[in-house]
């Protein structure tokens, strides 16, 4: 039976009364200025694993930042999932909440060459830190040319400084021409999921902010839609590397890694040939298995030579071996293997090609859906948390209990009928019919209130048309009931 206006008003008043006695924390509602900027995602977690899980399953182009802050008089590190654009929008406002931030560099992801350099000044009174940095940059420029054939200069290096009287501290980020390293292990600096301090951030309890060093030589004109500051910020992000067909992936495996790479997976030759990084499987073994099933179907004897993961696009790129079937020419190439790419945001896979003709044509096959069982929402199950962190627009962080409209324990005093109304009409939003009906009812109520007020004040009589309309509506309502 259709709910009457009186019943709706009663439920709304009851719901309003509940929220007045059980207020919610002010939700974060970013207001980015430009319409082409991404949709809002701003989620805080107390565990890095939960943030990584959301980042891997979120359809937006999100990334993870670590925030050092003080909660309940205790220093804590929280993990924020958001987009680069949205993070910079608030980070650039010099908010105290975002004064101590780090980039979380996902494990096994393609990344830039970077260094964290420091020494104690009192213990090294004769050390010339500035000169040592220049020598280090010169050394690696030479080695990059010798080992990888890359030509670069000091202009390609972002040189950040946060030195104090007690400690010399520099960050170096190499922006190599159309090249990047396979992951953190091949860079040789840090381990997986490393937290690397951001440009313009200081450590908690410290005032030394990472700024461009006086001897920094990095100079690159920013794109038209970016300020110079935002361009430096984005360029300094270690995992901000986009996939292109011509991008050269650099590796620097130790002898033990090379010996390990020649082994075959104990799971039954999942990967044949060598794997350049020494790992037998990618971070997504279920997807590895699916790709292996593609290159071994219908009598093919293919394998996975190597994989590369691009965190920026959530893209897995598989270089195959002994598998040359190309959708562009409708047959197998004679000598060139193909690439199989998995878009983790859209849950699809497609083929690209190493063949020169296909590359000139910028060929990309049709996209095909991944099997449901290997899609990320199936691989990563959302863990239930009975509490979480929220941040309001002023940067205030609060720890709050999760609101769950499906359990009466979190909604004391609310009737089961009201919970159903809340779930149907407010959590999922009312459908268009209900919205239109509510708007019409509100307009009629406003007209009625206005007319009755005029009548009571003696300034005007109730129009005959309104009395007739009210009588007809009353008759129709009686018939429906």
N, C-alpha and C positions, 0 to 999 in steps of 0.2 A: 504494500500500500504506500502510496506517495506520501512523503513526510510533509507536514504543513509548515508554514512559516513559523508558527509559534513553537513547534517542536525543534526546529533548527535553531531558533534564538536561544532556547533553553539549553541545548547542547553546547552552543558557542559560549554562553555565559558560564556553564559548568567547566568547560575547558579553560576559559580565561581565568576562572577562580583557581583552578589547579596550578596553572603556570605562575600565577601571582604568588602563591604560597610555596612553589618549588621552582624558583627561577633558574633558567639555563644560563651558562656562561655565554657572553657575547661572542658569536661565531666570527671567524675571520672572513671578511668580505672584501677582497681586493677590488680596486676600481682602476684598472689600467686605462691609460688615456687613449690608446689607439685601437680601432676596431679589428685590425689584422693580428693583434697579439693573441696568444693562446688562451684557452679556457683556464679558469682558475683551478689550481690544485695546490693545496697548502696543508700538509698533514705532518704532525709531530709524533715521534715515537721515542720511547725510552730505550729501545733495543735496536741495534743496527740491523739485525736479521729481519725484523718486522718491516723496517724501511726498505730493505733490499727486496723483500717479497712484494711489497706494493709497487715499487718501481718496475719490477719485471712484469707485472700483470696490468699495470695502468696503460690505457690506450693513449694518453697524452704523452708528450715528449718531456718526461720528467727526469730529474736527477736528484742525487742525495747530497745534502750538506750536513755537516756536524756543527752543532751550536754549543759552545761552552757558556754556562750560565750558573747562577746561584739560586737554588730552590730550597726553602726551609733551612737557610744558613749553611747549606752544603753545596759545594761545587759539583755540578752535574754536566754530562755531555748528552744532549738530545740530538735526534736525527730528523731532519726536515726533508720532506719530499715535495718538490715543486719544479717549475720550469725555470730555465735560465733567465728568461725575460722577466718573469714575476719576481724571482729572487733579486735581480738587479734593481728592479723598480723600488723595492723597499730597502735593500742593502745600501743603495746610493743616498738614502735619506739620513745616513749616519745614526740609525737607531741603536740605542745602547744594547738592546736585546741581540742585535746582529753584529756586535762589535768584535766577537771572538769566534770566527767561523772557519770551517775547513771543508775542502772538497773531499768527498769519499770516492776514491778511485776503485771501481769495481774490479774484482779479481778476473783475470783472464781476458781483459779487454784491451784493445789496441790503444796505445797511449803515446804521448810525447816523451822525448828524452828530457830528464829533469834532475836537478841536484839540490840537496840541502847542505849547505856548507857553514861550518861554524868552528870557532876555537875560543878558548879563554884568553883574554888579552893580558891579564896580570901574569899568567904563566908563560906567555910568549911575548915578552916586551919588544923583541927585535923583529917580530913578524910584520910584514907588509901585506895585509889582507887584500888590498886593492890590486897589488901587483900579482899576487898568487891567483886571484880570480882571472885576471887577464891571461896569465900563462895557461890556466886550466882550459879556458875557452879556446885559446889558440891550439892547444894539444888535441882537443876533441874535434875541432874543425879539420885538422890534418888527418886524424884517424878515420873520420867519416868519409873523407875523400879516398883514403887508401883502401879501406875495407868495403865500402859500399858505393864508391864512385859518386858521392854526393858533394856538390859544390855549395858551400854556404860561408857566411862571414859573421862577424860579431853583430852585424845589423839584424841577424836572425835570432838573436838570443835576448830574451827578456831578463833583465838583471834587477832583482828586487833586494832591498836592504832593510834590515830591522836591527841593526847593530846598536849596542849600548856601550857605556864606558867599561863594562865588565866582559862583554862577549861580542865577538865579531860574528855576524849572522847574515847569510845571503841565500837567496833562492835563484836558481838559474833554470829557465825553460827554453829549450831549443825548438824553434819553429822550422823544421826541416822542409826543404822544397819537395812537395808531393811525396813525402815518406813519413812513416811512423814506426814505432817498435811494436812487436807482437803483443807484449804485455809487460807488467811490472817485473817479472822474473827476468825477461830478456834485457830490460833496462839495467838490472842488477842493483837497484837502489833499495827497494822496499818489498814487503810481502803483500799478500792479497788484501783487498778492501782497505787500503791505506788511507789515513786521513792526512791531507796536505794543506797547510794553512793558506788562506786566500789572500790575494792582493787587497791591501787596505784593512787587514785584520791584525789584531794583536792577540797574544795569549791571555787567558783569564788571569787577572791580577797584575798584568804588565801593561806598560804604556807604549812599548816599541811596536809601531805599526809597520807592516811591509809596504814600502813605497818604492818607486823607481830610484835606483841608486844614482849617485852623481855621475858615475862613469858608465851608466847604461847607454848603449848605442842602438837599441832597438828603435827602429823608426819605420812605421808603415802607415800609410794614409788610410783612415777608417772608411768603411762604406758610408754612403750618403745617409742611411737611416740610423747610424750609430754615432754616439759622441766618442771623443778620443778616449775618455775614461772607460766607457763600456767596452770599447774595442780592446783595450789593454786587459781588462778583466776577462773577457771571453777568450782572448788569445792565451792567457796564463792558465786556463783550466786544462789540466793534464789529459783528461779523457775526452776533451772536446775535439774529436777527430772524425771527420766525415768520410764515408766510403765513396771511392770512385774506382772505375775500372783500371785506371792507370796508377793508383796509389801503390807505392812500393812498401811492402811489409818487411821490416828488418828484424833479424833474429841474431842472438848472441848466446848460443847454448854452450854450456861447459862440456868437456869430454864425457862426463858421466851422463849428462842429458842426452848426448848423441848416441851413447850405447843403449840407453833406455829406449830411445825412439825407434830402434830397429826391432824391438820386440813386438809380438803380436798379442792383441788383447786376449786374455784368458777366457773371455766370454764367447769365443768362437769366431776368430778372424773378423771382428767388427770393422777393424781398420787394417787395410793392407798397405804395404809400402812403408815409407818413413813418415813420421809426424815431426815437423820441424821443432816444435817446442818441447818435445819429450813427453807430452801428455798423451794418454791413450784415448781419452774421451774429452768432449767439451763440457762446459758447465751444465749442458742439457743432454744427458745420455739417452733419454727417450727420443729426442729429436735425432740424435746421431743414428740410432737404430732404424728410424724411419728413412733417413737419407740412405743408409746402407741398403735398405730393402729396395730403394729405387734403382741404385746402380748395380744391383745383382738380379734384377727381375728379367724374365724372358731370356735367360741364358747369358746375360752380361756377366763378366767377371771383374766388375769394377770394385773400387775401394775409395776410402777417404785418405788423401795424401796429407792434408792439413786443414784446419779450420781457423777462422779469425772472427772475433766478436767485436762489433762496433756498438759501444754503449749509447752513443749519441742517437743512432737510428734504431736501437734494439734489433740489430741485424746480425745474423750468423751467416758467414760466407764459407762454403765448403769447396775446396779445390779437390777434384776427383783424380783418380788414377785408373787407367785402363777403361775409361768410360768416356766416349766421344759423341754420343748421340746428341744431335742439335736440332731443335725444333725449327730453326730458321731455314735450314736446307732440307729438312725431312729425312735425314740419314745421319750416319756417323761420319765425323771428320776423319781424314786419313791419319793425322798425326797430333792434332791439338785436342787436349782434354777440355772439359767444360767446367763451369762453376754452377753450383746449386746454392741458391740464396734463400734464407728463411727470414721473413719479416715477422718478428715476434709480436709486434703491436697489432697487426692485422690477421695473424694466424694463417698466413699463406706462404707458399714457396714458389719459386720460379727459376728459370735457367738463364744464364748469360754465358758468354763464350770468350775463349782466349784467341780464337781464330782472327787473324788481322782483318779479313773482309767483314766478319760479323761485328768486330769492334768499331770499324769505321762506320758501319750502319747503326751503331749504338743499339744493337739488337737486345731485346728483352722479351722472353717468352710470355705467354699468358700466365696469370697467377692462378694457382690451384690451392684449395683449402687444405690445411693440415688435418689429419684425423683428429677427432675430438679428444681422444685419449692422450695426445701429445701436446695439446694446446696448454698454454701456461696456467689458465685458471684451473685446469685439471691437475697439473703437476704441483702447483703451489696452493695448498689449502689454507684459507684465511683462518688464522688463529684467533680465538675469542679472548679478548682482554676485558677485565671488569673495570678497568680504569684507563684513562688516556690523558694526554696533554692538549690544551687548547691555547691559542694565542689571539688576543683581540687586536683591533686596529692600532692601538697604542703600543703594541709590542709586549704587553703583559702576559706572562705565561702562567697558567694555572693547571693544577692537577685535578681532574674531575672524574666522576663515575660515569661510565657509559650509560646512555639513555637507551633502553631497549623497550620498544612499544609492544613487543611480543610477550613480555614477561611482566606479571603484575607486581613482582617483588620490587622492581625499579620505579613503580608508579603507585605509591601508597595513596589510598583515598580515592582512586579513580575506579569507577564502575566498569564492569566488563563491556557493557554497551558503549561507554564512552571511549574505551580503548579501541573498540572496533571502529568507531567513528573517526578517531584520531588517525588510526592506521589507514583507513580508506580515503578520507577527505583531506588530511593534512600532510601525512608523510609521503604518500604517492601522488598528491594533488588531485583535486576534483576534475572530472572529465569536462569537456566543453559544454555539454548539455547542462550539467549542474552549475557550472560557472555562469552561464547565460541566465539560468533560472534565478540564481541568487542575485545577479545584477538587476534583473527586472523587478524582483521582490523588493530590493533595496530602494529602487527608484519609486515604486508605488508607495512604500512606507514613508519615504521622504515627502512625497506629494501629499499624502494623507495627513502627516504630522503638520505640514505647513498650512494646509487648509483648515484643520481643526484649530490650530493656534489662532488663525485669523478669525474664525467663527467665535472662539471663546473671548477674544478681545473686542468683539462687537464691530470690527471694521469691515467684515464681509460675511455674506452667507455662503453656505456650502453649495457649490454649483450643482444644478440638477443632473448634469452629465456624470459627475462623480458619484452622486447618490445612486443613479441608475446602474453604473458600472459596478459599484460595491454590491448591490442587490443581485446582479447577475452572477458575480464571482462567488457570492455566498451560496447561491442556488446550485452552481456547478460543483462546489466543494461538498455540499450535502449529498448530491447524487453520487459522487465518486466514493464517499465513505459508506 
